[in-house]
Amino acid sequence: MLRMTTRCGGLRRWTALLIVPSFLTLSCSSGIAQTTIEKWPDGHRAAVSVTYDGGTINQFKVARPIMNDLGLPATFFIVTGDIGGSQYQRTFIGRPVSEVAAEVVDGIPTTTENFFERAGAVRMLPFREAVDFHTRAGDLFELGKIPEAYAMIEDGFKQAARGLLTPVLPGGGQVNADVEATWEDLRVYASEGHEFASHSVSHAQHAILDDPNMLYELEKSREEILRFLGPEHTFSVEVPYGTENDRVMSKMLALYPASRNRMPDDFLDEINRWNSADPVASQREYVQWQRGPKSATPVEEMQSWIDTIVTRDNIWLVLVFHGVEGIGWEPKTAADLEAYFEYIAEQEDVWVATFRDVTRYMRQRMSAEVSSEFDGASLRVHLVHPLDPAVYDYPLTLRTPVPDAWTSVEVSQGNRTQAVSVSHDGAGPHVQYEAFPNEGTIVLWPIGE
């Protein structure tokens, strides 16, 4: 609730009676200018993040050039153990796998006490099908089919003991032939504006790993990315298979600020890619709406997702791609990707940004505090937030009303200066501009007045 008192220098002066959300109001000690932080940068109505899982060959050789040509950034969730030059590979932390296997074969039943150990050990058996038993057990566990998950793990060990599985050479079967990238390649791709994020060390089912093995997958993947690409690429994570397991989430969010699996922000409504809920119906400040295009998903359906998000101003569409042009799970063709990305690039109301940058913008906006002073000649705006400035340093878009007589405005902050034209709508004359939180006072004054 605000009370209008007098006019000052062409701006109405206000006195705040109640505390209101910081992103809605900018107070002014000698003449209030009601300022908003735009919901999305540059006044866009919606956000889109294009994400890829797995780091397979054609994500980089086919999809990436299409996106580069259109000026679209992407987030690549990479399995770090598959990247050439990585130190950490799939492993098992604990007793020798042979001991675990012997207990299963000897008939010791699987229980809550030994299931996680066995589930982690089974995928280390030197057989081609070993990982499949681990993966299927994880799927069953996530569906709440616990006895069936136990039986799946036991079946894997017993079939291996009976010689029913396909042997691989020692150390074999661990390299993903669909991945050819090296860390040097990824450094080049990152310099093009793309984000690289963790998809674990070896694409395990984290919900059925014990804590030491789960932490190995999360920590060592982060360590590799930090070493080769730098801290800006340790922001996001996607734990494989889209798990939302509470135990996994607690470990994951202690290491990474943002996760495509699940976010901790109370202002964000999340609709994962298996959920048919209507994002337009959400009343939250923001909605993350995930969609996972598969091989058979028509381009027209994918385009309809873009048409939906611009009907509101709070939807963040997160696209989840896997295979590309015949390589990887549910691959999309280059022709489909090109048609779709061209459609996205044509939408003036849509902001396309990495998973990291959209998250940073939302969190900064929701936590920011703004204040200002007007001396009759210029406006001085202060923009701060309590988040870690080393991580949350993304520019926010501000919209500030200005005196009626102003037609063009110079905006300066530190050594950055920009000239902006005054716009008019039903709320009166205003300017829209970028500002960096926690980087000093923003000064606005008229040009040529």
Disulfide bonds with the S-S distance in Angstrom:
none
